[in-house]
């Protein structure tokens, strides 16, 4: 399962396997001057945009493939 997720996200499987919730602790940091936290949040926002675009593209492909099967009666 990790392999499929990693492939879809275009990341290494070790990234998923070694992920820890503590890595997200910067989100809970209330320090306004936390530049590292701000940079990490910007990276996460960019990754979310990319994931949304990927999901949107995959949905288009699924719809196209589904329409093709309905037309041929399969």
Backbone as CSV, one residue per row, in Angstrom:
resi,resn,N_x,N_y,N_z,CA_x,CA_y,CA_z,C_x,C_y,C_z
1,UNK,0.818,-1.186,0.000,0.000,0.000,0.000,0.868,1.260,0.000
2,UNK,1.955,1.249,0.774,2.838,2.412,0.806,3.395,2.717,-0.575
3,UNK,3.662,1.666,-1.335,4.239,1.869,-2.657,3.278,2.637,-3.561
4,UNK,1.988,2.272,-3.494,0.991,2.937,-4.335,0.829,4.404,-3.944
5,UNK,0.782,4.664,-2.632,0.631,6.035,-2.158,1.857,6.854,-2.537
6,UNK,3.039,6.283,-2.317,4.281,6.989,-2.644,4.348,7.305,-4.139
7,UNK,3.942,6.356,-4.953,3.958,6.584,-6.401,2.990,7.705,-6.781
8,UNK,1.812,7.703,-6.180,0.821,8.738,-6.486,1.302,10.117,-6.047
9,UNK,2.004,10.160,-4.922,2.498,11.434,-4.396,3.864,11.804,-4.943
10,UNK,4.448,10.875,-5.707,5.779,11.064,-6.284,6.825,11.318,-5.192
11,UNK,6.784,10.470,-4.171,7.749,10.547,-3.078,8.292,9.157,-2.805
12,UNK,9.352,9.088,-2.030,9.962,7.824,-1.661,9.121,7.138,-0.582
13,UNK,9.047,5.813,-0.613,8.262,5.092,0.395,8.795,5.313,1.801
14,UNK,10.089,5.560,1.939,10.655,5.786,3.271,10.093,7.057,3.900
15,UNK,9.701,8.016,3.083,9.103,9.243,3.612,7.804,8.916,4.336
16,UNK,7.028,8.036,3.771,5.767,7.626,4.407,6.046,6.755,5.623
17,UNK,6.935,5.798,5.454,7.220,4.861,6.535,7.843,5.537,7.747
18,UNK,8.611,6.602,7.539,9.297,7.281,8.637,8.571,8.526,9.125
19,UNK,7.386,8.787,8.588,6.644,9.982,8.973,6.186,9.882,10.425
20,UNK,6.328,10.971,11.137,5.884,11.032,12.524,5.071,12.308,12.696
21,UNK,4.042,12.234,13.513,3.205,13.409,13.744,3.993,14.558,14.354
22,UNK,5.078,14.246,15.044,5.892,15.292,15.645,6.451,16.234,14.585
23,UNK,6.563,15.751,13.355,7.068,16.590,12.275,6.137,17.772,12.016
24,UNK,4.906,17.648,12.422,3.944,18.714,12.218,3.846,19.634,13.424
25,UNK,4.723,19.479,14.385,4.649,20.276,15.609,4.782,21.761,15.339
26,UNK,5.379,22.131,14.236,5.533,23.549,13.923,4.185,24.230,13.761
27,UNK,3.168,23.476,13.393,1.842,24.048,13.216,1.289,24.522,14.560
28,UNK,1.636,23.821,15.623,1.147,24.168,16.943,1.978,25.240,17.621
29,UNK,3.066,25.654,17.019,3.946,26.657,17.607,3.297,28.027,17.457
30,UNK,3.082,28.703,18.557,2.400,29.991,18.528,3.371,31.158,18.408
31,UNK,4.649,30.896,18.221,5.664,31.940,18.081,5.500,32.620,16.721
32,UNK,5.152,33.894,16.736,4.927,34.638,15.489,6.202,34.810,14.674
33,UNK,7.353,34.754,15.326,8.622,34.968,14.633,9.257,33.660,14.171
34,UNK,8.518,32.635,14.128,9.040,31.327,13.748,9.113,31.223,12.221
35,UNK,10.215,31.717,11.650,10.375,31.702,10.199,10.400,30.288,9.639
36,UNK,11.036,29.366,10.388,11.075,27.977,9.931,9.660,27.435,9.795
37,UNK,8.848,27.704,10.799,7.457,27.231,10.764,6.687,27.815,9.598
38,UNK,6.908,29.087,9.339,6.229,29.736,8.221,6.660,29.132,6.897
39,UNK,7.958,28.880,6.771,8.454,28.263,5.533,7.894,26.864,5.350
40,UNK,7.826,26.114,6.432,7.281,24.761,6.354,5.807,24.795,5.980
41,UNK,5.064,25.731,6.530,3.653,25.863,6.178,3.479,26.233,4.710
42,UNK,4.339,27.100,4.207,4.275,27.445,2.790,4.562,26.228,1.914
43,UNK,5.541,25.419,2.336,5.842,24.187,1.593,4.637,23.253,1.597
44,UNK,4.011,23.123,2.769,2.837,22.251,2.870,1.697,22.755,1.987
45,UNK,1.509,24.067,1.959,0.466,24.631,1.099,0.755,24.331,-0.364
46,UNK,2.015,24.440,-0.761,2.388,24.126,-2.142,2.147,22.652,-2.452
47,UNK,2.497,21.793,-1.501,2.275,20.364,-1.696,0.787,20.062,-1.808
48,UNK,-0.019,20.730,-1.020,-1.467,20.529,-1.081,-1.996,20.951,-2.448
49,UNK,-1.499,22.068,-2.969,-1.909,22.514,-4.306,-1.569,21.457,-5.347
50,UNK,-0.362,20.918,-5.257,0.069,19.891,-6.207,-0.794,18.641,-6.085
51,UNK,-1.092,18.244,-4.858,-1.933,17.065,-4.647,-3.333,17.286,-5.196
52,UNK,-3.884,18.473,-4.974,-5.207,18.770,-5.513,-5.209,18.697,-7.035
53,UNK,-4.164,19.234,-7.646,-4.066,19.192,-9.107,-3.943,17.752,-9.597
54,UNK,-3.184,16.951,-8.881,-3.026,15.544,-9.247,-4.349,14.802,-9.134
55,UNK,-5.056,15.027,-8.038,-6.357,14.374,-7.836,-7.330,14.808,-8.931
56,UNK,-7.333,16.090,-9.261,-8.223,16.599,-10.314,-7.927,15.924,-11.654
57,UNK,-6.650,15.799,-11.972,-6.253,15.153,-13.222,-6.624,13.664,-13.218
58,UNK,-6.405,13.009,-12.099,-6.761,11.594,-11.999,-8.265,11.404,-12.127
59,UNK,-9.033,12.319,-11.548,-10.487,12.228,-11.645,-10.928,12.358,-13.110
60,UNK,-10.298,13.251,-13.856,-10.616,13.398,-15.271,-10.337,12.098,-16.024
61,UNK,-9.209,11.477,-15.700,-8.838,10.223,-16.360,-9.849,9.124,-16.019
62,UNK,-10.230,9.053,-14.740,-11.215,8.043,-14.311,-12.539,8.259,-15.036
63,UNK,-12.980,9.512,-15.126,-14.232,9.803,-15.831,-14.140,9.410,-17.294
64,UNK,-13.008,9.711,-17.912,-12.819,9.357,-19.326,-12.860,7.842,-19.512
65,UNK,-12.165,7.126,-18.651,-12.140,5.668,-18.754,-13.517,5.065,-18.474
66,UNK,-14.232,5.626,-17.534,-15.563,5.130,-17.190,-16.536,5.359,-18.334
67,UNK,-16.462,6.500,-18.970,-17.340,6.789,-20.106,-17.067,5.830,-21.248
68,UNK,-15.794,5.502,-21.473,-15.432,4.574,-22.532,-16.011,3.191,-22.298
69,UNK,-16.040,2.739,-21.054,-16.583,1.421,-20.738,-18.088,1.391,-20.891
70,UNK,-18.760,2.469,-20.525,-20.231,2.520,-20.642,-20.644,2.453,-22.101
71,UNK,-19.903,3.112,-22.990,-20.238,3.139,-24.409,-20.072,1.778,-25.057
72,UNK,-19.032,1.029,-24.605,-18.782,-0.277,-25.226,-19.591,-1.382,-24.572
73,UNK,-20.280,-1.056,-23.467,-21.111,-2.047,-22.796,-20.358,-2.975,-21.889
74,UNK,-19.099,-2.665,-21.539,-18.303,-3.526,-20.662,-18.467,-3.153,-19.228
